[in-house]
Amino acid sequence: MKEIFSTIILLILIMDPLGNLPIFMSVMKDLPPNRRRIILLREMIIALLVMLLFLFLGEKILTFLNLRTEVVSISGGIILFLIAIKMIFPEKNDTRNSKVTNKEEPFIVPLAIPLVAGPSLLATLMLMSHQYPEKIILLMTSLFFSWCFTLIILLLSGFFLRVLGSKGVNALERLMGLILIMLSAQMFLDGISIWFKI
């Protein structure tokens, strides 16, 4: 139980549901509440499937595709950077395109990947499965409980949306955009530094 609990805490810290909450709110703020729950559940299930895939087959997949772990970090950093730029500088000139963009439902990117199933988490799962192959059931149990905790936190996004209002969400969106730029740069540089050390 002690090992399961410590692994759950580690995975929750890496998933960072509280840190991702404003991003989920801003991405889905223009959707109806019932639709937001369906999309959130769908994206979380996709994220769980991806995490389980990397837990069981991540190392083999990267070897088969001849990809290194740092490539995941570099590509994740680029995706987060592009998302952050749109959050800080939303399109205002073309109102028609902005309306279409606001009504589009997110699918896989950016909610499932890389916000929940991000490069750090996927790399951690691959590392754990490589180091403790005999404890794969323990790792899977820990992953499921940490996923459930993250889902519960994110399901409360509607409550925070009502409390903060649209202006508060817009302010959080730009703030999170600034933070995302720093995180994406760090993620990108980490991948580059590991690449050049090899």
C-alpha positions, 0 to 999 in steps of 0.5 A, a space after each residue: 500500500 505504501 508503494 501504491 500511495 507514493 506512486 499515486 502521489 508522484 503521478 498526480 504531481 506530474 499530471 498536475 490537475 490543478 495547474 491544468 484546470 484553467 486551461 481546460 476551462 478556457 478551451 471549453 468555456 464556449 461549450 454547453 455544460 453537458 457537452 463539456 462533461 462528455 468531452 472531458 470524459 472522452 479526452 480523459 479516457 483517451 489520455 488513460 488509454 495512451 498512458 496505459 499504452 506507454 506503460 505496457 508498450 512505450 519502450 517497444 514502440 519508441 524502439 520500433 519507430 527508432 524514436 528517442 524519449 527526448 523526441 517526445 519532450 521536444 515535440 510536446 514543447 512545440 505543441 504547447 508553445 503553439 497553444 500558448 501563443 493562441 491563448 495569449 494572442 487570440 485572433 480578433 480581426 477575423 470574427 468569422 474564423 474566431 467564432 468557428 474556432 471557438 465552437 470547434 470541439 477539442 479532440 485529443 490535442 491539447 486536452 488528452 495530449 499533451 496536457 494530461 498524458 504529457 511527455 513527462 508523464 509518458 517518459 515516467 511511465 516508460 521508466 517505471 515499467 522498465 525499472 519494475 517490470 514485475 510490479 506492472 499491476 501495482 503501476 497500473 493500479 496507481 495510474 488508475 487512481 491518479 487518473 480518477 483523482 485528476 478526472 474529479 478535479 477537472 469535472 469541477 471546472 464548471 463550478 470554477 467557471 461560474 465563480 470566475 465568470 468569462 472575464 476571469 477565465 479570459 484573464 486566467 487564459 492569458 496567464 496560463 498562456 504565459 506559464 505555458 510558454 515557459 513550460 514549453 520552452 523548458 520542455 523543448 530545452 530539456 529534450 535538446 540538452 538530452 539529445 546533445 548529451 547522447 
